[in-house]
Amino acid sequence: MQRGNSLIISSILASHATKYVVALFLLLSAVSYIYYQGRADKEEEIRIENLETIIETRKKIDEAIINSPNTPDGAREWLLRRSEGH
């Protein structure tokens, strides 16, 4: 009968160990998901910031083109005003 009891005890311990392994696996899976989701969110944020910078740069370029002199005389006057301002 002693052998039967030890078999039951080892069976119970094995089932508890399986539960702990499954719980540990689920915990590690959840932590991994949260970590990688955070990284993906940060990459998206950086991508949006880069696009906003590109848009601002494009606006400045367009404004410079619109405000640039169209004639040689206008360009000469602009250069003179610029050199006097510095």
N, C-alpha and C positions, 0 to 999 in steps of 0.2 A: 504494500500500500504506500510505502514511502516513495517509491518510484513514481507512482501516479500523482502524488501531491507535487513533487518537484516538476513534473511535466506540466501540470496546471499552472504552477507559479511561473515557470519560464514562458508559457504561452501568454499569460497576463502581462508579463514584463515586455514581451515582444510586441504586443498590441499597443502598449503605452509608448514604447520607443518609436513605433511607426507613426503614432499621432504626433509625437514631438518632431520627427523628421518632416512630416507634412506641414506642421505649423511653422517650422523654421524655413522651409521652402517658400511658403506663402508670404512670410515676412520679408524674405530676401527679394522675392518677386515684386512686392509692393514698393520697397525701397528703391529698387532698380527702376521701376516705372516712373516714380516721382522724380528721380535724378535725371533720367533721360528726357522726360517731359520738360523739366526746367531748362535743360540745355537747349532743347528745340525752341522753347519760348524766347530764350536769350538770343539765339541766332536770328529768329524772326524780328526781334526788336532791333538788332544791329542792321539787318537788311533794310528795315523801314527807315532808320536814321540815315543810312547811306543814300537811299532814294530821295529823302528830303533834302540832303546836301546837294545832290545832283540837280534837283529842281531849283533850289536857291541860286546855284551857280549859273544855271541856264537863264534865269530871270535877270541876273546881273549882266550876262553877255548880251541878251536882247536889249536891255536898257542902254548899254554902252553903244550898241550898233545904232539904235534909234537916235541917241544924242550925239553921235559923231558927226563932224562936218562933212558935207557932201561935195564941196568944191575945194580946189587947191587954195584959194584965198581964205576960205573958212578954216581949213586945216592949218594954214600958216598963223592965222589969228589965234586959234586954239593953242598952238605950240607957244606963241608969245605970251599969252595969258598964263599958261602953265609954268613957263620958265620964270615969270615975274612973281608968281605965287610961292615959289620954293626958295 
